[in-house]
């Protein structure tokens, strides 16, 4: 019976988002209330449980997501992202331009949300394709593959970071695992996968090509740009490496690493650096920097609400005992929790479209399995993140974003973009299973 009620609750969530077109945050909250009631949670405990889950999630997530958005916006508005892209392309040369774009998307994508990275890099993609006289998809597919992998696998992006919080996973270790799995995944889903769609020819859509670019004098140097973008990654990865080396927790080095490697502290440090490198050093006033920061926060406000509601769903399932019930059931049928987490995220992704909603909903459902099965919470984060990007159905805004910007038909979009997302999802699952063999 608990599973039937849970299934009905998820179906209701799909219906509200897909058919009714209700906001994802409101849909998740309504589903939480009805699930809590249906699963037998006392009425006077329903909203305290929701508040507990929402508050616990946002408490450790707000700074990371908000500062991550500010960092990305400052990098875009200063010309830092363009500097990284153009420098790498010049280094790789015309024949290897797809690899340059792939690496650019991966580096830029670490600090930018997918949509922001896409809109930022698409003018450069058009410029590269036009000046080098190469097909749009040859540079487009590697770019979106890299952005999608960083979006689904790597903190400080909202999905993997929020799931890390739900699972009590080490964010630094999750980042290390995500990079290890993400690099081969990007190579397969981007530059190599393009070879299967070489026959698709398309022109730059009229009116979408923006010829305006930053001048050489307006952009920060390559070293400054890439260092500022990677500061949070460097700090979090350093902490993870220290833990992997089994350094004593009470040692001065680990105390310092644990402090600066905390996601909130790492992003705070990177923002302070970015204020100078992407702001004051580029001749911007404090007023201009704050205006950019405010715009960045506005873009992620609803994302924060959605992931907070996902945390509320997790808490409802835990407090009502459904999570324990599912865990015991899975243990009986001997299903790999990593595969199960991936499959649940895949089903929700196809039905709802939103990768963030899929990740948070699946995360809430499978979170109770971690203490029961002893599976690595860091690998569970990536398994859910991989499943959440599967296929990209037409109810995903990313489907239409790719289709329109690259001037493709629906069939061509299915062959290119949807295959990129599918390869990423499958490779992510294979990657976590391989690493799991050595743990």
Number of C-alpha atoms within 10 A of each C-alpha: 8 18 13 10 17 20 13 16 21 19 15 18 26 24 16 20 22 16 10 11 11 15 13 25 20 16 20 30 21 18 23 27 20 16 25 28 17 17 20 13 18 12 11 8 14 21 17 13 24 25 16 15 24 24 16 17 26 20 12 15 22 19 16 24 28 23 23 30 27 29 28 26 26 24 28 20 17 23 22 27 30 24 25 24 22 16 14 18 21 12 11 14 13 16 10 14 23 26 23 25 30 27 23 24 30 27 20 31 29 26 32 29 24 23 17 18 25 24 12 19 24 21 19 21 21 25 18 21 20 14 9 13 10 17 19 21 26 24 26 29 26 31 30 30 28 30 28 28 30 31 29 31 32 29 30 31 22 28 28 32 29 32 32 25 21 24 23 14 19 19 28 28 22 27 25 20 20 26 17 14 23 27 16 15 23 30 18 18 27 32 24 15 20 22 11 10 14 11 9 16 13 14 14 18 13 8 6 14 15 11 9 7 13 13 9 10 9 14 21 23 16 18 11 15 23 18 16 25 28 15 19 29 24 15 23 29 20 20 25 22 15 16 17 10 9 10 13 12 13 9 10 11 14 19 14 12 21 21 16 20 24 19 26 22 18 21 28 19 17 23 24 12 17 26 23 16 22 27 22 14 13 16 13 14 13 13 9 13 20 15 11 17 21 15 13 21 18 12 15 19 13 14 19 22 18 25 28 28 32 34 29 30 29 30 28 30 27 20 18 22 16 21 24 19 17 18 20 16 12 17 15 9 8 9 11 14 22 25 18 19 27 29 20 20 30 28 16 25 28 22 20 26 27 21 27 26 25 28 35 31 29 29 32 25 25 27 25 24 25 17 13 15 14 9 16 20 25 24 25 30 36 33 33 35 36 35 33 35 33 28 24 26 21 16 16 18 13 20 19 18 14 20 18 16 19 20 19 19 12 14 10 16 21 18 14 24 25 22 19 29 25 19 22 32 29 18 21 28 25 18 22 24 16 12 14 13 7 6 7
